[in-house]
Amino acid sequence: MTTPAPTPPPVPPVPPVPAPAPPGVPSAEELAALPDWARAHVDTLTSETTRAREEADARAVELRDLTTKLSGMQDPAVAAAAIREAADKLAATEAQLTRERLGRQYKLPDALVSRIQGADAAAMEADAQALAAFAPAPGVRLPGPDPLQGGGQPAPLSPQDQFAQLITSALNK
């Protein structure tokens, strides 16, 4: 029986960084006294500062979320085992994909595709070639019915036969 690994102590949350007061922000009266080009420059700088503050706030939230997530992480051995399990599943999926691809390439029946074995793609291909030698060859395909052969339907009457039937039926009335 294994004992559960002790969980690490929780990491204290990172306090949000207070935004510094923007130095030298002109008042509305000072802005009105500035020329148009200077006001445009101040507006640009103000919008860039606002955008930088918003981005810093977003990064602080992201850092806080990652810190919380990190504090909730399990033992590194458990995480390593989960990574190994995921890697094993990936390797098995890639091997199955290689089998399917080789089965289609060598026209193997589905029953033989699952029997392809090998440590790598080259070994699997050699095994697929060997299995292809044992696979049943496609049988001789019988030709389909020729529509001109009639297929059990009576042949259409020629114009002479149609005329003869017409005369015979008219005379027998």
HELIX and SHEET records of a PDB file:
HELIX    1   1 ALA A   28  ALA A   33  1                                   6    
HELIX    2   2 ASP A   36  SER A   71  1                                  36    
HELIX    3   3 PRO A   76  GLN A  105  1                                  30    
HELIX    4   4 ASP A  110  VAL A  113  1                                   4    
HELIX    5   5 ALA A  121  PHE A  134  1                                  14    
HELIX    6   6 PRO A  147  GLN A  149  5                                   3    
HELIX    7   7 PRO A  159  LEU A  171  1                                  13    
END                                                                             
